[in-house]
Amino acid sequence: MTKNELDIADLLDRIGQVVGDAARPVPLHEPRFDGAERDYVLETIDTGWVSSVGRFVNRFESDLAEICQVPYVVATGTGTAALHVALLLAGVQPGEEVLLPSLTFIATANAVKYCDAVPHFCDSEMDSFGIDPGKLDAYLRDIVVLRNGVSFNKVTGNRIAALVPVHIFGHPAKIDELAELSTRWSIPLVEDSTEALGSKLNGRPVGHHGLLSTLSFNGNKIVTTGGGGAILTADPDLAKRAKHLTTTAKVPHAWRFDHDAVGYNYRLTNISAALGVAQLERLPVFVDAKRRLAERYMTTFDGFAGGRILREPSGAESNYWLNTLILDEGCEGLQEDVLQAANDAGFMVRPLWTPMHRLPMFKGAPAMDLSVCESLSARVVNLPSSPGLELSRAG
């Protein structure tokens, strides 16, 4: 495919057909507040319960537990905070290595560094953009030595302390295969589900395969608390420890301020949780709208010469957090032209994140062959994906 064979005007016309008469510029993803958000937030203001204690924090955690089908949820101030504490609870120690995709948002890698651990980057596969389990298994067979049932990198001598799959853009990774790998290699699994609330694999919500899992409720997520996150687990002791560490490790007492560990001021506030509770009430509506929007993208781009829309993997029900156009191989040099033309036309599209292994602070970190990640980073364009694009059209 050459520049002359990729009709950018046709591409822009197809985006326009999907978003319709939406006001320009069309955001990549914006929140939708058409439920009880205002009433719940005003209740926290009227009662004065706006900080990290209140009925909405408790309800937000219990509602999430029911939605995600996990016994325990601990709400945090950000998704990054949730990842940080989840890795600590998984036993990650300074100098140890954590396997994660190079194709991810920087929070995943930053959380590893917050533990003074070493990111170890893995390649992706084309069906979901998640970690490729077959390629990872072959790589581990080459670089791992088992000592008393524990995996060590025989090149660096470091323990491999965790595996962190990421459900990219809400598409479930091949988590069953990755969970099996984590068991076989005795590497704890921490599931980064920060983009995948509402997504399912084989009929069950993602977020239950790992020792712990995390969610994000940033302003651009399918459900938002303004900024927030959550730790999910089936282990009551880990849940208790997560709540303790995220509440500055304060020993419970009516008036004393004693602390028994280095803790973190990571708890979600009641005012943010109030927003989140109202948003969770609308989650089924948002997921349905986003899946219908994705279907319109797929229908509209059917037959487009030069690229295809990423579809959910087999057995998955994705929330389609971000709709994704993958340019054909041979169009790598045209990605910037597409991004420029679309943004000039008022469509706030974007590329993938810069792969983690290319960032200056992570250069030199251990990594497997990353050829699929490199290819995707040069060919992906994320399209406007707000649920309101479909809800406004339907209304």
Phi, psi and omega per residue, in radians:
M1 nan 2.276 3.120
T2 -1.958 3.002 -3.124
K3 -1.011 -0.663 -3.115
N4 -1.219 -0.340 -3.099
E5 -1.606 -0.192 3.083
L6 -1.731 1.920 -3.080
D7 -1.513 1.652 -3.095
I8 -1.160 -0.596 3.103
A9 -1.084 -0.696 3.091
D10 -1.136 -0.716 3.112
L11 -1.030 -0.827 -3.137
L12 -1.130 -0.647 3.119
D13 -1.105 -0.672 -3.136
R14 -1.203 -0.696 3.049
I15 -1.048 -0.770 3.140
G16 -1.055 -0.644 3.101
Q17 -1.093 -0.618 -3.110
V18 -1.319 -0.839 -3.053
V19 -1.397 -0.267 3.058
G20 1.130 -2.397 -3.044
D21 -1.630 0.449 3.094
A22 -0.992 2.488 -3.127
A23 -1.087 2.441 3.095
R24 -1.580 2.534 -0.051
P25 -1.318 2.669 3.115
V26 -1.632 1.978 -3.096
P27 -1.094 2.737 3.048
L28 -1.103 -0.839 3.108
H29 -2.789 2.083 3.123
E30 -2.148 2.653 -3.125
P31 -1.227 2.831 3.124
R32 -2.209 2.096 -3.123
F33 -2.075 1.595 3.139
D34 -2.374 0.433 3.107
G35 -2.066 -2.322 -3.061
A36 -1.667 0.311 -3.053
E37 -0.959 -0.864 -3.078
R38 -1.094 -0.770 -3.110
D39 -1.105 -0.776 -3.091
Y40 -1.194 -0.743 3.129
V41 -1.121 -0.739 3.115
L42 -1.104 -0.557 3.091
E43 -1.082 -0.731 3.127
T44 -1.126 -0.643 3.121
I45 -1.203 -0.778 -3.106
D46 -1.144 -0.601 -3.117
T47 -1.547 -0.293 -3.100
G48 1.496 -0.033 3.131
W49 -1.552 1.469 -3.067
V50 -1.988 -0.217 -3.045
S51 -1.575 -2.543 -2.945
S52 -1.499 0.132 3.081
V53 -2.180 2.422 3.097
G54 2.758 2.924 -3.022
R55 -1.173 -0.480 -3.099
F56 -1.307 -0.555 3.046
V57 -1.075 -0.839 3.138
N58 -1.081 -0.746 -3.123
R59 -1.215 -0.662 3.124
F60 -1.043 -0.764 -3.141
E61 -1.160 -0.752 -3.130
S62 -1.206 -0.662 3.097
D63 -1.129 -0.730 3.106
L64 -1.107 -0.724 3.137
A65 -1.031 -0.708 3.127
E66 -1.203 -0.762 -3.124
I67 -1.125 -0.762 -3.055
C68 -1.536 -0.091 3.118
Q69 1.005 0.823 3.046
V70 -2.216 2.627 -3.082
P71 -1.246 -0.573 -2.984
Y72 -2.323 2.379 3.085
V73 -2.352 2.343 3.050
V74 -2.129 2.025 -3.101
A75 -1.385 2.465 -3.114
T76 -2.241 2.935 -3.087
G77 -1.246 -0.456 3.107
T78 -2.591 2.835 3.021
G79 -1.169 -0.585 3.108
T80 -1.114 -0.734 3.080
A81 -1.043 -0.726 3.114
A82 -1.066 -0.776 3.114
L83 -1.095 -0.750 -3.137
H84 -1.017 -0.917 -3.091
V85 -1.188 -0.645 3.108
A86 -1.046 -0.719 3.113
L87 -1.167 -0.705 3.084
L88 -1.063 -0.761 -3.126
L89 -1.191 -0.475 3.085
A90 -1.317 -0.153 3.067
G91 1.717 0.250 -3.138
V92 -1.188 2.240 -3.097
Q93 -2.006 2.773 3.102
P94 -0.946 2.389 3.109
G95 1.487 -0.207 3.115
E96 -1.441 2.884 -3.051
E97 -1.859 2.514 3.113
V98 -2.176 2.150 3.106
L99 -1.387 2.247 3.123
L100 -2.706 2.786 3.135
P101 -1.263 2.557 2.970
S102 -1.265 -0.474 3.102
L103 -1.533 1.562 3.112
T104 -2.850 2.918 3.000
F105 -1.238 2.625 -2.996
I106 -1.080 -0.373 -3.134
A107 -0.986 -0.635 -3.131
T108 -1.073 -0.813 3.140
A109 -1.270 -0.658 3.124
N110 -1.061 -0.714 -3.134
A111 -1.058 -0.625 3.067
V112 -1.096 -0.792 -3.129
K113 -1.168 -0.558 3.086
Y114 -1.054 -0.457 3.085
C115 -1.518 0.090 -3.037
D116 1.024 0.510 3.101
A117 -1.758 -3.141 -3.009
V118 -2.010 2.072 3.022
P119 -1.143 2.383 3.107
H120 -2.205 1.921 -2.864
F121 -1.540 2.406 -3.108
C122 -2.004 2.744 3.132
D123 -1.528 2.898 -3.078
S124 -1.889 2.947 3.031
E125 -2.107 2.823 -2.919
M126 -1.387 -0.415 -3.038
D127 -1.197 -0.685 -3.055
S128 -2.214 -0.188 -2.988
F129 1.276 0.021 3.096
G130 -1.389 3.082 3.116
I131 -0.986 2.387 3.119
D132 -1.422 1.881 -3.057
P133 -1.160 -0.647 3.131
G134 -1.139 -0.775 3.139
K135 -1.167 -0.670 3.121
L136 -1.155 -0.717 3.141
D137 -1.054 -0.800 3.125
A138 -1.085 -0.676 3.136
Y139 -1.148 -0.763 -3.141
L140 -1.126 -0.642 3.094
R141 -1.061 -0.475 -3.095
D142 -1.510 -0.619 -2.970
I143 -1.924 -0.145 -3.031
V144 -1.737 2.450 2.924
V145 -2.106 2.321 3.140
L146 -1.615 2.239 3.076
R147 -2.182 1.953 -3.092
N148 0.950 0.689 3.098
G149 1.369 0.170 -3.132
V150 -1.982 2.398 -3.093
S151 -1.482 2.252 3.048
F152 -2.189 2.517 3.029
N153 -1.333 1.964 -3.061
K154 -1.246 -0.227 3.092
V155 -1.407 -0.801 -3.080
T156 -1.710 -0.373 -3.069
G157 1.471 -0.025 -3.095
N158 -1.452 2.555 2.978
R159 -1.192 2.442 3.005
I160 -1.589 1.847 -2.857
A161 -1.613 -0.345 -3.109
A162 -2.847 2.716 3.001
L163 -2.092 2.201 -3.073
V164 -2.125 1.540 3.007
P165 -1.236 2.632 3.115
V166 -2.192 2.313 3.071
H167 -1.528 1.597 -2.991
I168 -1.208 2.256 3.090
F169 0.987 0.399 3.115
G170 1.526 0.033 3.116
H171 -1.561 2.083 -3.117
P172 -1.010 2.241 3.032
A173 -1.214 3.036 3.110
K174 -1.366 1.193 -2.914
I175 -1.253 -0.532 3.096
D176 -1.090 -0.801 3.125
E177 -1.159 -0.682 3.131
L178 -1.199 -0.634 3.080
A179 -1.132 -0.676 3.105
E180 -1.124 -0.691 3.084
L181 -1.087 -0.752 -3.102
S182 -1.096 -0.659 3.099
T183 -1.190 -0.810 -3.077
R184 -1.122 -0.609 -3.107
W185 -1.724 0.104 3.130
S186 0.948 0.793 3.102
I187 -2.014 1.996 -3.125
P188 -0.974 2.460 -3.122
L189 -1.791 2.165 3.024
V190 -2.060 1.998 -2.974
E191 -1.591 2.023 3.087
D192 -1.511 1.678 -3.135
S193 -1.818 0.421 -2.963
T194 -1.083 -0.375 -3.137
E195 -1.856 0.071 -2.850
A196 -2.113 0.345 3.063
L197 -1.041 2.243 -3.108
G198 1.656 -0.184 3.095
S199 -1.477 2.601 -3.126
K200 -2.305 2.662 3.016
L201 -2.285 2.162 -3.093
N202 0.942 0.685 3.033
G203 1.455 -0.014 -3.103
R204 -2.106 2.461 3.139
P205 -1.016 2.514 3.040
V206 -1.203 2.798 3.081
G207 1.915 0.115 -3.098
H208 -2.031 0.000 -3.072
H209 -1.397 -0.561 -3.017
G210 -1.520 2.963 2.960
L211 -0.988 -0.685 3.042
L212 -2.505 2.782 3.053
S213 -2.427 2.817 -3.109
T214 -2.321 2.671 3.072
L215 -2.230 2.806 3.055
S216 -2.250 2.520 3.106
F217 -2.249 0.696 3.049
N218 -1.043 2.879 -3.067
G219 -1.054 -0.352 -3.116
N220 -1.763 0.118 -3.139
K221 -1.474 2.960 -3.079
I222 -1.083 -0.578 3.000
V223 -2.229 2.365 -3.067
T224 -2.219 2.572 2.931
T225 -1.973 0.297 -3.016
G226 1.587 -0.886 3.014
G227 -2.940 2.122 -3.093
G228 -3.059 3.032 3.131
G229 -2.758 -3.073 3.115
A230 -2.772 2.597 3.021
I231 -1.870 2.285 3.134
L232 -2.013 2.429 3.083
T233 -2.798 2.747 3.032
A234 -1.728 -0.030 -3.057
D235 -1.706 2.007 -3.095
P236 -1.106 -0.597 3.134
D237 -1.203 -0.704 3.092
L238 -1.146 -0.676 3.119
A239 -1.109 -0.754 3.119
K240 -1.099 -0.750 3.133
R241 -1.170 -0.667 3.110
A242 -1.063 -0.776 -3.141
K243 -1.150 -0.658 3.139
H244 -1.142 -0.879 -3.099
L245 -1.131 -0.615 -3.115
T246 -1.407 -0.086 3.088
T247 -1.975 0.768 3.108
T248 0.988 0.377 3.132
A249 0.945 0.652 3.141
K250 -1.359 2.270 3.064
V251 -1.302 2.190 -3.086
P252 -1.003 2.253 3.080
H253 -2.886 2.587 -3.055
A254 -1.086 -0.589 -3.102
W255 -2.448 -0.295 -3.107
R256 -1.432 2.657 3.077
F257 -2.033 1.428 3.066
D258 -1.928 2.526 -3.089
H259 -2.324 2.432 -3.049
D260 -1.953 0.175 3.109
A261 -2.865 2.942 2.971
V262 -1.269 1.988 -3.091
G263 -1.992 -3.044 -3.029
Y264 -2.393 2.460 3.083
N265 -1.509 1.266 -2.931
Y266 -2.002 0.114 -3.037
R267 -1.348 2.575 3.055
L268 -1.257 2.495 3.118
T269 -1.444 2.748 3.128
N270 -1.124 -0.636 -3.139
I271 -1.175 -0.648 3.071
S272 -1.225 -0.696 3.126
A273 -1.113 -0.596 3.096
A274 -1.046 -0.769 3.069
L275 -1.064 -0.752 -3.109
G276 -1.146 -0.662 3.120
V277 -1.069 -0.781 3.110
A278 -1.113 -0.674 3.115
Q279 -1.141 -0.722 3.129
L280 -1.088 -0.564 3.087
E281 -1.084 -0.435 -3.110
R282 -1.749 0.007 -3.059
L283 -0.951 -0.829 3.133
P284 -1.020 -0.635 3.119
V285 -1.168 -0.761 -3.132
F286 -1.120 -0.790 -3.133
V287 -1.083 -0.768 3.132
D288 -1.084 -0.756 -3.139
A289 -1.104 -0.732 -3.099
K290 -1.228 -0.597 3.088
R291 -1.214 -0.629 3.079
R292 -1.210 -0.658 3.074
L293 -1.093 -0.753 3.112
A294 -1.056 -0.725 3.134
E295 -1.111 -0.640 3.098
R296 -1.178 -0.662 3.051
Y297 -1.072 -0.786 -3.113
M298 -1.113 -0.718 3.117
T299 -1.162 -0.766 -3.081
T300 -1.200 -0.593 -3.131
F301 -1.615 0.068 3.065
D302 -1.082 2.206 -3.124
G303 1.503 0.031 3.106
F304 -1.170 2.233 -3.130
A305 -1.508 1.859 3.091
G306 2.271 -0.045 3.132
G307 3.101 3.023 -3.132
R308 -2.530 2.744 3.072
I309 -1.517 2.342 3.112
L310 -1.203 2.182 3.105
R311 -1.734 2.730 3.116
E312 -1.058 2.563 3.136
P313 -1.152 2.863 3.100
S314 -1.037 2.334 3.121
G315 1.439 -0.006 -3.059
A316 -1.849 2.663 2.918
E317 -2.138 1.697 -3.040
S318 -1.455 2.635 3.018
N319 -1.423 -0.103 -3.117
Y320 0.828 0.905 3.133
W321 -0.880 -0.894 3.023
L322 -2.172 2.249 3.017
N323 -1.337 2.476 -2.928
T324 -2.269 2.154 2.990
L325 -1.695 2.167 3.086
I326 -1.830 1.962 3.078
L327 -1.177 2.585 -3.128
D328 -1.141 2.703 3.004
E329 -1.029 2.373 -3.029
G330 1.819 -0.261 3.132
C331 -1.798 0.201 -3.066
E332 -0.951 -0.670 -3.095
G333 -1.305 -0.059 -3.074
L334 -1.794 -0.096 -3.079
Q335 -0.988 -0.799 -3.100
E336 -1.132 -0.643 3.090
D337 -1.093 -0.740 3.131
V338 -1.119 -0.807 -3.136
L339 -1.053 -0.771 -3.123
Q340 -1.137 -0.834 -3.096
A341 -1.120 -0.723 -3.113
A342 -1.167 -0.786 3.128
N343 -1.149 -0.638 3.063
D344 -1.085 -0.556 3.141
A345 -1.453 -0.026 3.108
G346 1.653 0.209 3.073
F347 -1.820 1.982 -3.024
M348 -1.460 1.240 3.106
V349 -1.480 2.889 3.135
R350 -2.628 2.832 3.045
P351 -1.512 -3.097 2.938
L352 -1.099 2.841 2.960
W353 -1.065 2.600 2.986
T354 -1.002 2.208 -3.125
P355 -0.923 2.484 -3.025
M356 -1.026 -0.646 -3.062
H357 -1.210 -0.232 3.120
R358 -1.575 -0.242 -3.094
L359 -1.294 2.527 -2.994
P360 -1.054 -0.622 -3.091
M361 -1.322 -0.224 -3.131
F362 -1.983 0.029 3.089
K363 -1.121 2.386 -3.101
G364 1.611 -0.157 3.076
A365 -1.198 2.617 3.130
P366 -1.070 2.544 -3.094
A367 -2.764 2.582 2.980
M368 -1.480 -3.139 3.005
D369 -1.016 2.281 -3.035
L370 -2.089 0.621 -3.018
S371 -1.145 -0.652 3.124
V372 -1.207 -0.758 3.076
C373 -0.988 -0.796 -3.132
E374 -1.092 -0.737 3.141
S375 -1.122 -0.802 -3.119
L376 -1.134 -0.674 -3.096
S377 -1.091 -0.413 3.139
A378 -1.628 -0.069 -3.009
R379 -2.238 -0.124 -3.035
V380 -1.623 2.403 3.014
V381 -2.283 2.062 3.077
N382 -1.483 2.372 -3.014
L383 -1.842 2.769 3.098
P384 -0.898 2.235 -2.953
S385 -2.355 0.297 -3.116
S386 -1.097 2.405 3.092
P387 -1.056 -0.491 -3.141
G388 -1.096 -0.396 3.091
L389 -1.067 -0.618 3.132
E390 -1.561 -0.682 -3.096
L391 -1.165 -0.679 3.098
S392 -1.148 -0.670 3.124
R393 -1.151 -0.741 -3.121
A394 -1.216 -0.557 -3.097
G395 -1.436 nan nan
